[in-house]
Amino acid sequence: MRARDKAAVSALRSTLAALDNAEAVPVDEAGLRGGALEHSPAGAGAAEAPRRLLSEGAVVDVVRAEVDERLAAAAQLSGLAEGERAARLRAEADVLRRFLDDV
């Protein structure tokens, strides 16, 4: 962020969000099924469920998926005269690849 690298900031923020989503526990597993309001838990944090702990392999898989998404979108945009957007997506993919190279 300090370097003002927009591609890096965008890639890292969206990848952190993807990792956060991957840690989420499905409603069925969390025991937070719908029902009558009077039967629902009350109070701050009453409906909170513990997050999943991702293994290093799972984290790598999420990051690889983010790289693949960006490259696929860039390929589609290249054919639609959206060269600037495609270049930004490729730059974001390169940022994420650097993290994968360190693993």
Rosetta blueprint (number, residue, H / E / L):
1 M L
2 R L
3 A L
4 R L
5 D L
6 K H
7 A H
8 A H
9 V H
10 S H
11 A H
12 L H
13 R H
14 S H
15 T H
16 L H
17 A H
18 A H
19 L H
20 D H
21 N H
22 A H
23 E H
24 A L
25 V L
26 P L
27 V H
28 D H
29 E H
30 A H
31 G L
32 L L
33 R L
34 G L
35 G L
36 A L
37 L H
38 E H
39 H H
40 S L
41 P L
42 A L
43 G L
44 A L
45 G L
46 A L
47 A L
48 E L
49 A L
50 P L
51 R L
52 R L
53 L L
54 L L
55 S L
56 E H
57 G H
58 A H
59 V H
60 V H
61 D H
62 V H
63 V H
64 R H
65 A H
66 E H
67 V H
68 D H
69 E H
70 R H
71 L H
72 A H
73 A H
74 A H
75 A H
76 Q H
77 L H
78 S H
79 G L
80 L L
81 A L
82 E L
83 G H
84 E H
85 R H
86 A H
87 A H
88 R H
89 L H
90 R H
91 A H
92 E H
93 A H
94 D H
95 V H
96 L H
97 R H
98 R H
99 F H
100 L H
101 D H
102 D L
103 V L
